[in-house]
Amino acid sequence: MSILLFLAIGLVAGVLSGLFGIGGGVLIVPALLLLARMPPATATGTSLAALLLPVGALGAWQYYEHGNVNVVAALFIALGLAVGAYFGASYAQGMSPLALRRAFAIFLFLVAFRMWWGDEGRPAAPTSAESPAQVS
């Protein structure tokens, strides 16, 4: 497999993760499935391994420097992520490649649907200046 392909996937995922705050896996896993022809479990594991340092540390630091990180929320989300990732990865190991690929596609569709039509009548969340747990 091409190192340049992997670098390109990482670059695009990194830029979009930084722009939109999305997990790079939403971009990396489909790219590895479609472009690198990896099996779903390998694509997912590779994505998780690749995301450990660059997105979590370097991307978040830019937002933190500008006062745009709620540290308390981030710590509790990280705790939930650690526990959830363990159980999710354990469950995924028992799924067939087709079932895993389809489950991921359904998840992406539901996220896209919610973002397109979801929050029209809801009040906005407090801004960073209004959030009591904000740490600058």
C-alpha positions as CSV (number, residue, x, y, z in Angstrom):
1,M,0.0,0.0,0.0
2,S,1.2,3.5,-0.8
3,I,2.6,5.7,2.0
4,L,1.5,8.7,-0.1
5,L,-2.1,7.5,0.0
6,F,-2.0,7.1,3.8
7,L,-0.4,10.6,4.1
8,A,-3.1,12.1,1.9
9,I,-5.9,10.4,3.9
10,G,-4.4,11.7,7.1
11,L,-3.9,15.2,5.7
12,V,-7.5,15.5,4.5
13,A,-8.9,14.0,7.7
14,G,-6.7,16.3,9.9
15,V,-7.8,19.4,8.1
16,L,-11.5,18.5,8.3
17,S,-11.2,17.4,11.9
18,G,-9.6,20.7,12.8
19,L,-12.3,22.6,10.8
20,F,-15.4,20.8,12.0
21,G,-14.3,19.1,15.2
22,I,-15.3,15.7,13.8
23,G,-13.6,12.5,14.7
24,G,-11.1,11.6,12.0
25,G,-12.5,8.1,11.9
26,V,-15.6,9.4,10.1
27,L,-13.2,10.2,7.2
28,I,-10.3,7.8,7.7
29,V,-12.3,4.6,7.9
30,P,-14.3,5.1,4.6
31,A,-11.0,6.2,2.9
32,L,-9.2,3.1,4.1
33,L,-12.1,0.9,3.0
34,L,-12.5,2.4,-0.4
35,L,-9.1,3.6,-1.4
36,A,-6.7,1.2,0.5
37,R,-9.2,-1.8,0.3
38,M,-8.7,-2.7,4.0
39,P,-11.1,-5.0,5.7
40,P,-13.5,-3.0,8.0
41,A,-11.9,-4.2,11.3
42,T,-8.4,-3.3,10.1
43,A,-9.6,0.1,8.8
44,T,-11.2,0.8,12.2
45,G,-8.2,-0.3,14.2
46,T,-5.8,1.6,12.0
47,S,-7.9,4.7,12.3
48,L,-7.9,4.5,16.1
49,A,-4.2,4.0,16.3
50,A,-3.5,6.9,13.9
51,L,-5.8,9.3,15.9
52,L,-4.2,8.8,19.3
53,L,-1.8,11.8,19.3
54,P,-2.2,14.2,16.4
55,V,-5.9,14.9,16.6
56,G,-6.4,14.7,20.3
57,A,-3.3,16.6,21.4
58,L,-2.3,19.0,18.6
59,G,-5.8,19.8,17.2
60,A,-7.3,20.4,20.7
61,W,-4.4,22.6,21.7
62,Q,-5.3,25.2,19.0
63,Y,-8.8,25.5,20.4
64,Y,-7.6,25.5,24.0
65,E,-5.2,28.5,23.3
66,H,-8.2,30.5,22.1
67,G,-10.4,29.6,25.1
68,N,-12.6,27.2,23.3
69,V,-12.2,24.1,25.3
70,N,-14.5,23.1,28.2
71,V,-11.9,21.1,30.1
72,V,-14.3,19.5,32.6
73,A,-16.5,18.3,29.8
74,A,-13.5,17.1,27.8
75,L,-12.2,15.0,30.7
76,F,-15.5,13.3,31.3
77,I,-16.0,12.7,27.6
78,A,-12.5,11.2,27.4
79,L,-13.4,8.9,30.3
80,G,-16.5,7.7,28.5
81,L,-14.6,7.4,25.2
82,A,-12.0,5.1,26.9
83,V,-14.7,2.8,28.3
84,G,-16.9,2.9,25.2
85,A,-14.0,2.3,22.8
86,Y,-12.9,-0.8,24.7
87,F,-16.4,-2.3,24.6
88,G,-17.1,-1.1,21.0
89,A,-13.9,-2.6,19.7
90,S,-14.5,-5.9,21.6
91,Y,-18.0,-6.1,20.0
92,A,-16.7,-5.2,16.5
93,Q,-14.2,-8.1,16.6
94,G,-17.2,-10.5,16.5
95,M,-18.9,-8.9,13.6
96,S,-18.6,-10.0,10.0
97,P,-16.9,-7.4,7.7
98,L,-20.2,-6.9,5.8
99,A,-22.1,-6.3,9.1
100,L,-19.5,-3.9,10.3
101,R,-19.4,-1.9,7.1
102,R,-23.2,-1.7,7.0
103,A,-23.4,-0.6,10.6
104,F,-20.9,2.1,9.9
105,A,-22.8,3.3,6.8
106,I,-26.1,3.4,8.8
107,F,-24.4,5.4,11.5
108,L,-23.0,8.0,9.0
109,F,-26.5,8.2,7.4
110,L,-28.1,8.9,10.7
111,V,-25.5,11.6,11.6
112,A,-26.0,13.2,8.2
113,F,-29.8,13.2,8.5
114,R,-29.6,14.7,12.0
115,M,-27.2,17.5,10.9
116,W,-29.3,18.3,7.8
117,W,-32.7,18.4,9.4
118,G,-32.2,18.2,13.1
119,D,-32.0,21.3,15.3
120,E,-34.1,23.9,13.6
121,G,-36.3,24.9,16.6
122,R,-33.8,24.2,19.4
123,P,-32.3,27.1,21.3
124,A,-28.5,27.4,21.0
125,A,-26.1,26.2,23.7
126,P,-24.4,28.9,25.8
127,T,-21.4,30.5,24.2
128,S,-18.0,29.9,25.6
129,A,-18.2,33.2,27.6
130,E,-21.4,31.9,29.3
131,S,-20.2,28.4,30.1
132,P,-19.2,28.1,33.8
133,A,-16.9,25.1,33.2
134,Q,-14.8,26.9,30.7
135,V,-11.1,27.0,31.5
136,S,-8.9,29.4,29.6
